[in-house]
Amino acid sequence: MTQGKVQASHVTTNDGVRLHYLEAGAGKALVLIPGWSQTAAMYKHQLDGLGQYYRVFALDMRGHGESEKPVHGYRIARLAVDTHDALVALNLRDVTLVGHSMGCSIIWSYWEHFGSDRLSNLVLIDQVPTATAWPGWTDEEKALAGSVGEPTSLYDWPAQLYGPAGVKETEDFIANAFTFTKAFPQEQRTWALEENLKLPRRYAARLLVDHSAQDWRDVIPRINIPTLVVGGRASFFNIKALEWIGAQIPGARVEIFDEHEGGSHFMFLENPEKFNQIVRAFIG
C-alpha cells in the first residue's frame, strides 16, 4: 500500500492549452474525468482513498477548475482529444479511465476517436446515452435513453446560464437539479458551487448545449474492454438507462447506490468509502 500527498501539475494540449491535474499514489494508472462544470478537486476522496493503491490522476478539463480558460474548444469532441493528449503527455498506458456525468460523454467520444488506445478499463458514473429526447419518442424510449430534456428546451436553460443571472442559475441547479441527497452537508454544497463557478458561465452554457445534444447509443455497444457502470437511485437520471448501458457492453458490471447509501448523482462524494471499494474490486 502506498500513500502520498496530492500534487498538482499541468500538461499542454496539442492546441496549446494548459490542463491542470492532481496526482496521488503509485502503481496502475487511474485517470478521473469530472462532469460538466465540475473540477478535479471534486475527486478529493478518490485521490486520497484510491491513491493508497493506484497512481491516481484527476484532470481539470479546459476552462474548468484551475485549467487555462481559452475562448475555444468547448465541445465534447475537443475534450476527448484533450484527454488523449493528457495520457500521451503523461506517458500513461493500461489506464482505467473514469468519467462522471459529462465525463462519460468524453469517454464515449474518446472511444469513437481512439478506441481502446492506452486504456484497459472504463468506469462510467451516472450518465445516460441521450440527455435530450428525439421528437415523438414514447415514455419508454425516453427512459431507456435516459433523456431528461426535450428538443425545444435544448437552448432554454443554457441561455439563462449565459445571462446576467448565470451564477444564481448555477446555485439553484446545484441545490435542486444537480442532485445530492438530503443528508449531504450544506457546507459541501457551497464548496461544490464554488468549484462549478470556476468555469465561466458563457463557456459552461456553450458546452452544456453540445453535451446535451449528443446521442451515444451507436458508440456504447462497440466498447469491448471491462467496464463498470455506477448510478444512484436519488439521481435525476433513470436507472433503466444505466442498466441499458450495462447490457450493451459485454461483461459490464452495474452498481446502483440506494438513496440511504448516498446514492445521488454524486455518490462518489457522498459515500466515497463504498464507491472506492467497488472500484478497487473492479480493477483488482
Backbone hydrogen bonds in HBPLUS format (Angstrom, degrees):
<---DONOR---> <-ACCEPTOR-->    atom                        ^
c    i                          cat <-CA-CA->   ^        H-A-AA   ^      H-
h    n   atom  resd res      DA  || num        DHA   H-A  angle D-A-AA Bond
n    s   type  num  typ     dist DA aas  dist angle  dist       angle   num
A0002-THR N   A0052-GLN O   2.90 MM  50  4.84 147.5  2.01 143.5 143.4     1
A0007-GLN N   A0023-GLU O   2.81 MM  16  5.21 166.2  1.83 154.4 158.4     2
A0023-GLU N   A0007-GLN O   2.77 MM  16  5.21 150.9  1.85 153.3 161.3     3
A0009-SER N   A0021-TYR O   3.06 MM  12  5.62 158.2  2.10 154.0 159.1     4
A0021-TYR N   A0009-SER O   2.95 MM  12  5.62 157.3  2.00 147.3 146.0     5
A0011-VAL N   A0019-LEU O   2.95 MM   8  5.33 149.6  2.05 144.4 152.8     6
A0019-LEU N   A0011-VAL O   2.74 MM   8  5.33 164.4  1.77 158.7 164.0     7
A0013-THR N   A0017-VAL O   2.90 MM   4  5.22 162.4  1.93 142.0 145.5     8
A0016-GLY N   A0013-THR O   2.99 MM   3  5.21 157.4  2.05 115.2 115.1     9
A0068-GLU N   A0018-ARG O   2.94 MM  50  5.39 173.4  1.95 165.5 167.4    10
A0060-ASP N   A0020-HIS O   2.94 MM  40  5.47 162.3  1.97 168.2 162.4    11
A0022-LEU N   A0058-ALA O   2.93 MM  36  5.16 156.5  1.98 144.9 152.2    12
A0058-ALA N   A0022-LEU O   2.87 MM  36  5.16 153.0  1.95 144.6 150.6    13
A0024-ALA N   A0056-VAL O   2.94 MM  32  5.30 148.6  2.04 146.7 155.3    14
A0056-VAL N   A0024-ALA O   2.78 MM  32  5.30 156.9  1.84 172.2 171.4    15
A0055-ARG N   A0028-LYS O   2.93 MM  27  5.67 160.8  1.97 134.3 140.3    16
A0096-THR N   A0029-ALA O   3.05 MM  67  6.37 165.4  2.07 147.3 151.2    17
A0030-LEU N   A0055-ARG O   2.91 MM  25  6.05 154.7  1.97 154.3 152.4    18
A0057-PHE N   A0030-LEU O   2.80 MM  27  6.17 161.9  1.84 162.8 166.7    19
A0031-VAL N   A0096-THR O   2.96 MM  65  6.26 158.0  2.01 154.2 161.3    20
A0098-VAL N   A0031-VAL O   2.81 MM  67  5.99 171.9  1.81 170.9 170.2    21
A0032-LEU N   A0057-PHE O   2.74 MM  25  6.01 160.0  1.78 152.1 159.0    22
A0059-LEU N   A0032-LEU O   3.05 MM  27  6.29 165.2  2.08 173.3 171.8    23
A0033-ILE N   A0098-VAL O   2.72 MM  65  5.97 156.8  1.78 155.8 164.0    24
A0100-HIS N   A0033-ILE O   3.11 MM  67  6.46 153.7  2.18 165.0 172.1    25
A0038-GLN N   A0035-GLY O   3.02 MM   3  5.19 161.8  2.06 122.2 126.2    26
A0042-MET N   A0039-THR O   3.10 MM   3  5.59 152.6  2.17 109.8 117.5    27
A0043-TYR N   A0040-ALA O   2.98 MM   3  5.73 165.8  2.00 123.1 126.8    28
A0044-LYS N   A0041-ALA O   3.07 MM   3  5.34 130.0  2.33 121.8 119.9    29
A0046-GLN N   A0043-TYR O   3.00 MM   3  5.30 130.8  2.25 105.4 119.0    30
A0047-LEU N   A0043-TYR O   2.95 MM   4  6.25 158.8  1.99 161.0 167.8    31
A0048-ASP N   A0044-LYS O   3.10 MM   4  6.23 155.5  2.16 141.2 147.6    32
A0049-GLY N   A0045-HIS O   2.80 MM   4  5.71 160.8  1.84 134.8 141.1    33
A0050-LEU N   A0046-GLN O   2.85 MM   4  5.00 129.0  2.11 118.8 134.0    34
A0052-GLN N   A0049-GLY O   3.30 MM   3  5.77 163.4  2.33 108.0 112.3    35
A0053-TYR N   A0050-LEU O   2.96 MM   3  5.50 163.3  1.98 116.7 122.2    36
A0054-TYR N   A0050-LEU O   2.96 MM   4  6.06 148.0  2.06 156.1 166.3    37
A0064-HIS N   A0061-MET O   2.89 MM   3  5.29 153.5  1.96 130.9 139.3    38
A0063-GLY N   A0068-GLU O   2.85 MM   5  5.66 154.3  1.92 153.3 150.4    39
A0067-SER N   A0064-HIS O   2.95 MM   3  5.76 152.4  2.03 154.7 157.5    40
A0079-LEU N   A0075-ARG O   3.10 MM   4  6.42 156.3  2.16 152.8 159.9    41
A0080-ALA N   A0076-ILE O   2.94 MM   4  6.23 144.1  2.07 151.6 162.1    42
A0081-VAL N   A0077-ALA O   3.14 MM   4  6.47 152.8  2.21 143.7 150.3    43
A0082-ASP N   A0078-ARG O   2.88 MM   4  6.18 155.3  1.94 146.9 154.5    44
A0083-THR N   A0079-LEU O   2.97 MM   4  6.18 149.4  2.07 138.5 145.9    45
A0084-HIS N   A0080-ALA O   3.07 MM   4  6.41 159.2  2.11 147.7 152.4    46
A0085-ASP N   A0081-VAL O   2.80 MM   4  6.05 161.2  1.84 154.4 160.3    47
A0086-ALA N   A0082-ASP O   2.91 MM   4  6.19 149.0  2.01 145.2 153.3    48
A0087-LEU N   A0083-THR O   3.04 MM   4  6.40 157.5  2.09 150.8 156.1    49
A0088-VAL N   A0084-HIS O   2.98 MM   4  6.23 159.7  2.02 154.6 160.1    50
A0089-ALA N   A0085-ASP O   2.87 MM   4  6.05 164.6  1.89 150.3 154.9    51
A0090-LEU N   A0086-ALA O   2.94 MM   4  6.06 151.5  2.02 147.8 155.0    52
A0092-LEU N   A0087-LEU O   2.96 MM   5  5.21 169.9  1.97 154.0 156.8    53
A0091-ASN N   A0088-VAL O   3.00 MM   3  4.89 152.3  2.07 100.5 109.2    54
A0095-VAL N   A0118-ARG O   2.94 MM  23  6.07 172.5  1.95 138.8 141.1    55
A0120-SER N   A0095-VAL O   2.80 MM  25  5.36 163.5  1.83 142.6 138.7    56
A0121-ASN N   A0095-VAL O   3.39 MM  26  6.66 164.2  2.41 135.0 134.9    57
A0097-LEU N   A0121-ASN O   3.01 MM  24  6.34 156.7  2.07 152.7 146.0    58
A0123-VAL N   A0097-LEU O   2.96 MM  26  6.28 152.0  2.03 149.0 148.5    59
A0099-GLY N   A0123-VAL O   2.96 MM  24  6.36 161.1  1.99 170.1 174.1    60
A0125-ILE N   A0099-GLY O   2.83 MM  26  5.96 164.4  1.85 172.1 172.2    61
A0103-GLY N   A0100-HIS O   2.73 MM   3  4.69 153.4  1.80 133.9 126.3    62
A0101-SER N   A0125-ILE O   2.83 MM  24  6.02 169.3  1.85 173.6 170.3    63
A0104-CYS N   A0101-SER O   2.84 MM   3  5.62 154.6  1.91 123.7 130.0    64
A0105-SER N   A0102-MET O   2.94 MM   3  5.05 116.9  2.35  98.7 114.3    65
A0106-ILE N   A0102-MET O   3.03 MM   4  6.47 150.0  2.13 149.3 158.2    66
A0107-ILE N   A0103-GLY O   3.04 MM   4  6.32 149.4  2.14 137.1 145.0    67
A0108-TRP N   A0104-CYS O   2.83 MM   4  6.18 158.4  1.88 153.8 159.5    68
A0109-SER N   A0105-SER O   2.92 MM   4  6.13 152.3  2.00 145.6 153.1    69
A0110-TYR N   A0106-ILE O   2.81 MM   4  6.02 150.2  1.90 143.9 153.3    70
A0111-TRP N   A0107-ILE O   2.84 MM   4  6.15 156.5  1.89 151.2 157.0    71
A0112-GLU N   A0108-TRP O   3.05 MM   4  6.29 151.0  2.14 138.6 146.1    72
A0113-HIS N   A0109-SER O   3.00 MM   4  6.26 147.3  2.11 147.1 155.3    73
A0114-PHE N   A0110-TYR O   2.68 MM   4  5.67 170.8  1.69 164.7 167.6    74
A0115-GLY N   A0111-TRP O   2.85 MM   4  4.16 142.1  2.00 114.9 121.1    75
A0117-ASP N   A0114-PHE O   3.24 MM   3  5.75 163.7  2.27 132.7 134.9    76
A0119-LEU N   A0116-SER O   2.82 MM   3  5.10 166.2  1.84 136.3 137.5    77
A0122-LEU N   A0226-PRO O   2.95 MM 104  6.41 151.1  2.03 152.8 161.5    78
A0228-LEU N   A0122-LEU O   2.88 MM 106  6.27 154.5  1.94 147.0 154.7    79
A0124-LEU N   A0228-LEU O   2.76 MM 104  6.15 162.6  1.79 166.2 171.7    80
A0230-VAL N   A0124-LEU O   2.84 MM 106  6.17 165.5  1.86 160.5 162.3    81
A0126-ASP N   A0230-VAL O   2.72 MM 104  5.85 157.9  1.77 176.5 175.1    82
A0216-TRP N   A0129-PRO O   3.08 MM  87  5.03 169.5  2.10 134.9 138.1    83
A0130-THR N   A0145-ALA O   3.16 MM  15  5.30 161.9  2.20 154.4 148.9    84
A0148-VAL N   A0131-ALA O   2.76 MM  17  5.54 151.9  1.84 141.1 143.3    85
A0149-GLY N   A0131-ALA O   3.13 MM  18  6.33 138.7  2.30 155.4 160.9    86
A0133-ALA N   A0149-GLY O   2.88 MM  16  6.16 167.7  1.89 159.2 155.0    87
A0137-TRP N   A0134-TRP O   3.28 MM   3  5.94 155.6  2.35 141.9 139.8    88
A0142-LYS N   A0138-THR O   3.01 MM   4  6.30 155.6  2.07 149.2 156.0    89
A0143-ALA N   A0139-ASP O   2.93 MM   4  6.15 150.2  2.02 142.6 151.0    90
A0144-LEU N   A0140-GLU O   3.03 MM   4  6.28 162.6  2.06 153.6 156.5    91
A0145-ALA N   A0141-GLU O   3.09 MM   4  6.21 151.0  2.18 142.6 150.5    92
A0146-GLY N   A0142-LYS O   2.75 MM   4  5.73 126.3  2.04 136.8 151.8    93
A0147-SER N   A0142-LYS O   3.01 MM   5  5.18 132.6  2.24 144.1 148.8    94
A0153-SER N   A0150-GLU O   2.95 MM   3  5.45 151.7  2.03 114.9 123.5    95
A0154-LEU N   A0151-PRO O   3.25 MM   3  5.28 169.9  2.26 109.4 111.8    96
A0156-ASP N   A0153-SER O   3.16 MM   3  5.00 133.4  2.39  94.5 107.7    97
A0159-ALA N   A0155-TYR O   2.92 MM   4  5.86 147.7  2.03 145.7 153.9    98
A0160-GLN N   A0156-ASP O   3.27 MM   4  6.66 147.4  2.38 143.3 151.6    99
A0160-GLN N   A0157-TRP O   3.00 MM   3  5.07 119.4  2.38  99.8 114.8   100
A0161-LEU N   A0157-TRP O   2.88 MM   4  6.17 154.0  1.95 153.0 161.4   101
A0162-TYR N   A0158-PRO O   2.89 MM   4  6.10 144.2  2.02 144.8 153.5   102
A0163-GLY N   A0159-ALA O   3.22 MM   4  6.31 128.9  2.49 132.6 144.8   103
A0163-GLY N   A0160-GLN O   3.14 MM   3  5.07 135.4  2.35  94.2 106.6   104
A0166-GLY N   A0163-GLY O   3.06 MM   3  5.42 146.4  2.18 125.1 123.9   105
A0169-GLU N   A0165-ALA O   2.85 MM   4  6.07 157.9  1.90 158.7 166.2   106
A0170-THR N   A0166-GLY O   2.98 MM   4  6.16 152.6  2.06 142.4 149.3   107
A0171-GLU N   A0167-VAL O   2.94 MM   4  6.22 156.5  1.99 148.2 154.9   108
A0172-ASP N   A0168-LYS O   2.96 MM   4  6.21 161.1  2.00 152.0 156.1   109
A0173-PHE N   A0169-GLU O   2.94 MM   4  6.12 151.7  2.02 142.9 151.3   110
A0174-ILE N   A0170-THR O   2.90 MM   4  6.17 162.1  1.94 156.2 159.5   111
A0175-ALA N   A0171-GLU O   2.99 MM   4  6.14 157.0  2.05 145.8 152.7   112
A0176-ASN N   A0172-ASP O   2.86 MM   4  5.87 148.4  1.96 147.3 154.8   113
A0178-PHE N   A0173-PHE O   2.57 MM   5  5.50 172.5  1.58 159.9 159.0   114
A0179-THR N   A0177-ALA O   2.87 MM   2  5.28 127.5  2.15 110.6  94.5   115
A0184-PHE N   A0181-THR O   3.14 MM   3  5.68 166.4  2.16 117.1 121.3   116
A0188-GLN N   A0185-PRO O   3.10 MM   3  5.39 131.3  2.35 102.3 114.8   117
A0189-ARG N   A0185-PRO O   3.19 MM   4  6.62 145.4  2.32 144.2 154.1   118
A0189-ARG N   A0186-GLN O   3.10 MM   3  5.00 120.0  2.47  93.5 108.6   119
A0190-THR N   A0186-GLN O   2.95 MM   4  6.26 155.9  2.01 152.8 159.1   120
A0191-TRP N   A0187-GLU O   3.04 MM   4  6.23 154.3  2.11 136.4 143.2   121
A0192-ALA N   A0188-GLN O   2.93 MM   4  6.13 154.1  2.00 141.3 148.4   122
A0193-LEU N   A0189-ARG O   2.94 MM   4  6.25 152.0  2.02 146.8 154.1   123
A0194-GLU N   A0190-THR O   3.04 MM   4  6.36 158.6  2.09 149.3 154.6   124
A0195-GLU N   A0191-TRP O   3.00 MM   4  6.31 153.4  2.07 149.5 156.7   125
A0196-ASN N   A0192-ALA O   2.96 MM   4  6.22 156.5  2.02 147.9 154.3   126
A0197-LEU N   A0193-LEU O   3.05 MM   4  6.31 153.8  2.12 153.0 159.1   127
A0198-LYS N   A0195-GLU O   3.21 MM   3  5.57 163.2  2.24 110.4 115.0   128
A0199-LEU N   A0196-ASN O   3.23 MM   3  6.20 171.9  2.24 124.9 127.0   129
A0203-TYR N   A0200-PRO O   2.94 MM   3  5.52 129.1  2.21 113.7 126.2   130
A0204-ALA N   A0200-PRO O   2.92 MM   4  6.19 154.3  1.99 149.0 157.2   131
A0205-ALA N   A0201-ARG O   2.90 MM   4  6.03 157.9  1.95 149.5 153.0   132
A0206-ARG N   A0202-ARG O   3.37 MM   4  6.46 160.4  2.41 133.2 138.1   133
A0207-LEU N   A0203-TYR O   2.96 MM   4  6.12 164.3  1.98 152.3 156.3   134
A0208-LEU N   A0204-ALA O   2.93 MM   4  6.02 153.5  2.00 145.0 152.7   135
A0209-VAL N   A0205-ALA O   3.17 MM   4  6.40 156.4  2.23 150.1 154.5   136
A0210-ASP N   A0206-ARG O   3.34 MM   4  6.64 165.5  2.36 145.7 149.0   137
A0211-HIS N   A0207-LEU O   2.87 MM   4  6.07 167.9  1.88 156.8 160.4   138
A0212-SER N   A0208-LEU O   2.85 MM   4  5.89 164.2  1.87 148.5 153.2   139
A0213-ALA N   A0209-VAL O   3.11 MM   4  6.18 132.9  2.35 143.0 153.5   140
A0214-GLN N   A0211-HIS O   3.30 MM   3  5.67 166.0  2.32 111.5 115.7   141
A0219-VAL N   A0216-TRP O   3.05 MM   3  5.26 144.2  2.18 105.8 116.3   142
A0220-ILE N   A0216-TRP O   3.10 MM   4  6.20 171.1  2.11 171.3 170.6   143
A0222-ARG N   A0219-VAL O   2.90 MM   3  5.51 154.1  1.97 121.5 130.0   144
A0223-ILE N   A0220-ILE O   3.16 MM   3  5.66 170.1  2.17 119.0 122.1   145
A0253-ARG N   A0227-THR O   3.00 MM  26  6.47 158.6  2.05 157.1 162.0   146
A0229-VAL N   A0253-ARG O   2.74 MM  24  6.03 164.6  1.77 159.4 164.9   147
A0255-GLU N   A0229-VAL O   2.80 MM  26  6.21 161.6  1.84 165.2 171.7   148
A0231-GLY N   A0255-GLU O   2.95 MM  24  6.43 153.5  2.03 153.3 159.3   149
A0257-PHE N   A0231-GLY O   2.90 MM  26  6.22 168.9  1.91 146.8 146.3   150
A0235-SER N   A0232-GLY O   3.10 MM   3  5.28 162.0  2.13 109.9 113.6   151
A0233-ARG N   A0257-PHE O   2.92 MM  24  6.24 165.9  1.95 177.7 176.8   152
A0234-ALA N   A0263-GLY O   2.74 MM  29  5.57 154.5  1.80 165.6 166.7   153
A0241-ALA N   A0238-ASN O   3.08 MM   3  5.68 137.8  2.26 112.5 121.6   154
A0242-LEU N   A0239-ILE O   3.08 MM   3  5.16 119.4  2.46  98.1 113.1   155
A0243-GLU N   A0239-ILE O   2.93 MM   4  6.24 158.4  1.98 156.6 163.0   156
A0244-TRP N   A0240-LYS O   2.90 MM   4  6.11 143.2  2.03 138.6 149.1   157
A0245-ILE N   A0241-ALA O   3.05 MM   4  6.36 154.6  2.11 142.6 148.0   158
A0246-GLY N   A0242-LEU O   3.05 MM   4  6.37 162.6  2.08 148.0 152.1   159
A0247-ALA N   A0243-GLU O   2.96 MM   4  6.19 143.1  2.10 142.2 152.2   160
A0247-ALA N   A0244-TRP O   3.11 MM   3  5.06 121.4  2.47  93.2 108.1   161
A0248-GLN N   A0244-TRP O   3.12 MM   4  6.37 130.6  2.38 144.0 156.4   162
A0248-GLN N   A0245-ILE O   3.08 MM   3  5.27 139.4  2.25 102.3 113.7   163
A0252-ALA N   A0249-ILE O   3.04 MM   3  5.50 163.1  2.07 142.4 139.6   164
A0261-GLU N   A0258-ASP O   2.92 MM   3  5.26 150.5  2.00 109.8 119.6   165
A0263-GLY N   A0258-ASP O   3.00 MM   5  4.91 134.2  2.22 133.3 134.6   166
A0262-GLY N   A0259-GLU O   2.97 MM   3  5.27 151.6  2.05 120.6 120.4   167
A0264-SER N   A0262-GLY O   2.77 MM   2  5.74 140.1  1.93 108.5  96.1   168
A0269-LEU N   A0266-PHE O   2.90 MM   3  5.43 153.1  1.97 117.0 125.4   169
A0270-GLU N   A0266-PHE O   3.01 MM   4  6.30 159.3  2.05 152.8 159.6   170
A0271-ASN N   A0267-MET O   2.79 MM   4  5.48 161.2  1.83 141.7 146.6   171
A0275-PHE N   A0271-ASN O   3.10 MM   4  6.30 171.7  2.11 157.5 160.0   172
A0276-ASN N   A0272-PRO O   2.81 MM   4  5.75 167.7  1.83 145.8 149.8   173
A0277-GLN N   A0273-GLU O   3.06 MM   4  6.21 152.7  2.13 142.4 150.2   174
A0278-ILE N   A0274-LYS O   2.98 MM   4  6.23 158.8  2.03 154.7 159.5   175
A0279-VAL N   A0275-PHE O   3.04 MM   4  6.35 161.3  2.08 153.8 158.7   176
A0280-ARG N   A0276-ASN O   2.91 MM   4  6.08 160.4  1.95 148.0 153.6   177
A0281-ALA N   A0277-GLN O   2.92 MM   4  6.12 159.0  1.96 148.8 154.5   178
A0282-PHE N   A0278-ILE O   3.00 MM   4  6.19 145.5  2.13 142.5 152.0   179
A0283-ILE N   A0279-VAL O   2.91 MM   4  6.13 165.6  1.93 157.5 160.1   180
A0284-GLY N   A0280-ARG O   2.78 MM   4  5.61 161.3  1.82 148.4 155.0   181
